[in-house]
Structures are given as C-alpha cells and as structure tokens.
Amino acid sequence: MTHYDYIFAGGGCAAFSLIHYLTKSSLKSKNILVIDPQGRSYPSKTWCYWAEKPLEIHPPNQLVQWNQLSFGRGKEKTLLKLKNLTYYHIQASDFFENLRLYFDQLPNIQFSESQVETCQTSSSGFEIITEKGEKFTCDYLFDSRLDTQIFQDGKKILKQQFVGWKIKLDQSFFDAESVTWMDIIPSENGNFSFGYILPYDAKHALVEFTCYSEEEIPYSLLEEKLKNYLSDQLDRISYNIYFEEKGRIPMSTQFKMNSPHPRWINLGTRAGWSRPSTGFTFQFIQEYCQQLVSELESSGTPTLKKMPSRHYFYDNILLNIVKKWPKQLDRLFVNLFTSNSPDHVLRFLQAKTGIWEEISILSKVQFYPFLKSLWHYEKH
Ligand SMILES: Cc1cc2nc3c(=O)[nH]c(=O)nc-3n(C[C@H](O)[C@H](O)[C@H](O)COP(=O)(O)OP(=O)(O)OC[C@H]3O[C@@H](n4cnc5c(N)ncnc54)[C@H](O)[C@@H]3O)c2cc1C
C-alpha cells in the first residue's frame, strides 16, 4: 500500500488550485496523489470572476475580458461600466490542461484515474480505497468530491440551475463589449429566472438560462427555456451550438459537509465555498486555497475557511426573498446595481467590502423587501 503526504479525493478546480499554490510554497516537495475518474476529459465549464488584474493562476494567453455589464428585464436595459474591476473568463479545459502540463513535470505529483470508493481514518492517517481496488494511505486528505447525492439527502435546498450553449450566428448581432449579467425573464411558475450572455464577438457568445429553485428542474426543460430565450433575443437569426455546459450549484448558507478529522479537509463547493446568493465560487477557491497553504506551512492545522458571518446574514436575507417572494427579486437586483457603483456591488458580492461600505450600498436600495425578509428571517 503506497503512502502519500497528501491525497486529493477529487481533482477539480479546488484540488488543482490548491496543488498549484502548494508547488509555489515550502511544501512543494510533498508527495501528492490526485484521484479523479475524469483524467484528461475535462468538464465543459466556463468560469468568470472579477478582479483588478487577472489572477496569477489564470492560463496565460487565454485572456477574455469585459469592462461593461448590462442589466435589466426585456427591453429595459441598464449598461454599467466597471471602473477598476474587469470581468474575466476562463475556459475550464484551458485551466486544467495548463496546470496538468505543469504538474506532469513534477515527480512528486501522481494521478490515479479512478473513483474514490471509501475514505476512513487509520493508524497511519487515512486509508483510501478506489473502485479499482487500489489502496492508499496519507497524512492529509483533501476532499472535493461532490455528487448529486448531496442535493438529495432529504433536505431541500435552493439551487442555481442552468444550461448554457456557445453559439455561432450566421450574422452579426452581439455587442462584444458588454456582458449581459442578468436579463430577467418573467416566469410562469414563480421561480426567479434570467438570461446570461458572454459575447466573444458579434457572432459568437455563451448564452445561459438560469433558474433558482428548490425542486430539481430537468435539464431538458432548462434547454427548452434556453431555446425560447434565444428565439426571443435573436428573432429569426439562426445559430449553431458548438459547446454546452450545465450545472446545479447549492444556494445555501447551511451547505457544507462536516469533516470527521482536522486533517481531512474539504475543499471547493463541498466545503461551502460557493457564495450562497450568487453561486460564484472560483475566486473564493483561489483565496481560500492560498490561505490554506500558508496555514499548512505555519501550523499544519488549517482552519475552516468562510466569509465573515455578516455576509451569510445578507445571503439569508436574500435567499429568504428568493424562496418566499421571488417576484420581488427582479426589482431588487436592478435596484441594487443601478443605485450603486457596479464595482462596489461586485466587491460586496465577493465579500470584500467593509461594514460601512455595506451600509452605504444597502441604504441606497429599496428597504421594503429587506425589512420584510428580516421580519421573517430564516437561515437557508
Ligand atoms: C457549468 C458551471 C459553470 C460555472 N461557472 C462559474 C463561474 O463563472 N464563476 C464561478 O465563480 N463559479 C462557477 N461555477 C461554480 C464553481 O466555480 C465550479 O463548479 C468549480 O468547478 C467548483 O470547484 P470544485 O473543485 O469544488 O468542484 P469540481 O471542479 O466539480 O471538482 C470536483 C471533482 O471531484 C471529482 N469527483 C466526484 N466524485 C468523486 C469520487 N467519488 N472520486 C474521485 N473524484 C470524484 C469530480 O470528477 C470532479 O473533478 C460553475 C459551475 C458549473 C457547474
């Protein structure tokens, strides 16, 4: 049975990010095994984040970026110009392949293309058994496995559910300068829904249909909604789909898997690093992985990574509205973005604002939905 310093159960965004930062630290010579069935068949995903400059982990020569966000409902659109922040885009396959090429040059990082079947504590740390029957032990276990079971354990939680297509049009249509961040779509069943468009040029874009719902919505239905949204947007312009992505991201301030041991460390969405109110995770992963590495270097016992607790309070206020009064969300979001500088709101969504900035942001929005939510406060 081979023993490793660090085993990663799951080799997705959080695992690759953490390994990247480990290789830049004093822990760079630790023996590492990454167990993930995906191998080099990387998932169809695009990740966006906002920052003043591209993050150090951003694949070089793959910069796609925007400085304008459009926000609205139907024909009412507001264009918001970012001042100091830029909205960046990463193709997950570029991210994984770029890091994998780098890891393959390092003799202390190994990969096993299999599924982790069991993980348990043992006298030598942790024992991991894969579906292929391989057995490994390690001192630290980094766990980012996430499967749909987590969404089906009896407790219903809100989920951001979406389907996106990269499409090519046969004539120019998109405004390549601005991302459609939220184009609110009236919904018959009360679920909050919106379109999201990342234009690459006048003829190419990723277009998504997103819906917030506790009930699991079949992807086939989300695809149908996306098709309807596209036909509303494009009128009669025809298109070809050349890439598809889909997902369900938990929107819950309570969502995190308990870790049975201080050296069994959950990462990524499994650890509750997806911001409950937005589903944005990529940048939290980068920030928390860097913190984890410095704690591993200094004390060897990392602490649980979380946003300041008041941000969970804000998220609960918003999720309460999502759940109980979804029809009020469109005005609330439009109001939040149009009454404040977009840079400020984005920093708020990234939990990077101070309390006075938060008071200033929230004092400019209509109070009634927030007061109602506060009166009926619940954790979601
Ligand atoms: C389509 C999509 C688009 C997204 N876009 C954005 C965005 O624009 N911005 C943003 O901030 N966030 C975005 N997110 C959210 C988030 O950033 C990503 O989901 C991110 O990949 C989360 O990283 P992770 O490491 O937690 O999970 P993952 O990257 O999903 O990694 C988990 C890994 O665990 C593996 N695994 C599961 N079970 C086992 C097992 N039993 N044994 C071994 N391995 C296992 C899986 O194969 C997978 O590789 C998006 C999510 C999706 C689904």
The ligand as an SDF file (V2000), in Angstrom:
LIG
                    3D

 53 58  0  0  0  0  0  0  0  0999 V2000
  -21.1090   24.7520  -15.6550 C   0  0  0  0  0  0  0  0  0  0  0  0
  -20.6090   25.5220  -14.4620 C   0  0  0  0  0  0  0  0  0  0  0  0
  -20.1930   26.8600  -14.6230 C   0  0  0  0  0  0  0  0  0  0  0  0
  -19.7210   27.5870  -13.5150 C   0  0  0  0  0  0  0  0  0  0  0  0
  -19.3310   28.8860  -13.6980 N   0  0  0  0  0  0  0  0  0  0  0  0
  -18.8220   29.5690  -12.6680 C   0  0  0  0  0  0  0  0  0  0  0  0
  -18.3570   30.9090  -12.8530 C   0  0  0  0  0  0  0  0  0  0  0  0
  -18.4880   31.5010  -13.9330 O   0  0  0  0  0  0  0  0  0  0  0  0
  -17.7520   31.5310  -11.8060 N   0  0  0  0  0  0  0  0  0  0  0  0
  -17.6230   30.9300  -10.5790 C   0  0  0  0  0  0  0  0  0  0  0  0
  -17.0710   31.5440   -9.6590 O   0  0  0  0  0  0  0  0  0  0  0  0
  -18.1030   29.6800  -10.3690 N   0  0  0  0  0  0  0  0  0  0  0  0
  -18.6810   28.9860  -11.3710 C   0  0  0  0  0  0  0  0  0  0  0  0
  -19.1270   27.6990  -11.1680 N   0  0  0  0  0  0  0  0  0  0  0  0
  -19.0540   27.1320   -9.8050 C   0  0  0  0  0  0  0  0  0  0  0  0
  -17.6660   26.5570   -9.4410 C   0  0  0  0  0  0  0  0  0  0  0  0
  -16.6550   27.5060   -9.6770 O   0  0  0  0  0  0  0  0  0  0  0  0
  -17.2910   25.2840  -10.1700 C   0  0  0  0  0  0  0  0  0  0  0  0
  -18.2830   24.3100  -10.0350 O   0  0  0  0  0  0  0  0  0  0  0  0
  -15.9520   24.7030   -9.6870 C   0  0  0  0  0  0  0  0  0  0  0  0
  -15.6100   23.6930  -10.6020 O   0  0  0  0  0  0  0  0  0  0  0  0
  -16.0260   24.1160   -8.2670 C   0  0  0  0  0  0  0  0  0  0  0  0
  -14.8030   23.5040   -7.9590 O   0  0  0  0  0  0  0  0  0  0  0  0
  -14.7130   22.1950   -7.0520 P   0  0  0  0  0  0  0  0  0  0  0  0
  -13.3100   21.7580   -7.0390 O   0  0  0  0  0  0  0  0  0  0  0  0
  -15.4360   22.4190   -5.7970 O   0  0  0  0  0  0  0  0  0  0  0  0
  -15.6020   21.1150   -7.8470 O   0  0  0  0  0  0  0  0  0  0  0  0
  -15.2510   20.4030   -9.2090 P   0  0  0  0  0  0  0  0  0  0  0  0
  -14.4040   21.2860  -10.0580 O   0  0  0  0  0  0  0  0  0  0  0  0
  -16.5470   19.9270   -9.7610 O   0  0  0  0  0  0  0  0  0  0  0  0
  -14.3510   19.1650   -8.7610 O   0  0  0  0  0  0  0  0  0  0  0  0
  -14.8720   18.0460   -8.0780 C   0  0  0  0  0  0  0  0  0  0  0  0
  -14.1630   16.8340   -8.6510 C   0  0  0  0  0  0  0  0  0  0  0  0
  -14.4900   15.7010   -7.8550 O   0  0  0  0  0  0  0  0  0  0  0  0
  -14.5000   14.5860   -8.7080 C   0  0  0  0  0  0  0  0  0  0  0  0
  -15.2040   13.5100   -8.0310 N   0  0  0  0  0  0  0  0  0  0  0  0
  -16.5200   13.4220   -7.6910 C   0  0  0  0  0  0  0  0  0  0  0  0
  -16.7590   12.2400   -7.0530 N   0  0  0  0  0  0  0  0  0  0  0  0
  -15.5640   11.5950   -6.9790 C   0  0  0  0  0  0  0  0  0  0  0  0
  -15.1500   10.3430   -6.4290 C   0  0  0  0  0  0  0  0  0  0  0  0
  -16.0100    9.5360   -5.8090 N   0  0  0  0  0  0  0  0  0  0  0  0
  -13.8530   10.0010   -6.5170 N   0  0  0  0  0  0  0  0  0  0  0  0
  -12.9500   10.8270   -7.1180 C   0  0  0  0  0  0  0  0  0  0  0  0
  -13.2810   12.0080   -7.6580 N   0  0  0  0  0  0  0  0  0  0  0  0
  -14.5730   12.3860   -7.5840 C   0  0  0  0  0  0  0  0  0  0  0  0
  -15.1740   15.0870   -9.9830 C   0  0  0  0  0  0  0  0  0  0  0  0
  -14.8370   14.2570  -11.1040 O   0  0  0  0  0  0  0  0  0  0  0  0
  -14.5840   16.4860  -10.0840 C   0  0  0  0  0  0  0  0  0  0  0  0
  -13.4630   16.5290  -10.9340 O   0  0  0  0  0  0  0  0  0  0  0  0
  -19.6600   26.9660  -12.2370 C   0  0  0  0  0  0  0  0  0  0  0  0
  -20.1160   25.6650  -12.0830 C   0  0  0  0  0  0  0  0  0  0  0  0
  -20.5920   24.9500  -13.1620 C   0  0  0  0  0  0  0  0  0  0  0  0
  -21.0900   23.5430  -12.9530 C   0  0  0  0  0  0  0  0  0  0  0  0
  1  2  1  0
  2  3  1  0
  2 52  2  0
  3  4  2  0
  4  5  1  0
  4 50  1  0
  5  6  2  0
  6  7  1  0
  6 13  1  0
  7  8  2  0
  7  9  1  0
  9 10  1  0
 10 11  2  0
 10 12  1  0
 12 13  2  0
 13 14  1  0
 14 15  1  0
 14 50  1  0
 15 16  1  0
 16 17  1  0
 16 18  1  0
 18 19  1  0
 18 20  1  0
 20 21  1  0
 20 22  1  0
 22 23  1  0
 23 24  1  0
 24 25  2  0
 24 26  1  0
 24 27  1  0
 27 28  1  0
 28 29  2  0
 28 30  1  0
 28 31  1  0
 31 32  1  0
 32 33  1  0
 33 34  1  0
 33 48  1  0
 34 35  1  0
 35 36  1  0
 35 46  1  0
 36 37  1  0
 36 45  1  0
 37 38  2  0
 38 39  1  0
 39 40  1  0
 39 45  2  0
 40 41  1  0
 40 42  2  0
 42 43  1  0
 43 44  2  0
 44 45  1  0
 46 47  1  0
 46 48  1  0
 48 49  1  0
 50 51  2  0
 51 52  1  0
 52 53  1  0
M  END
$$$$
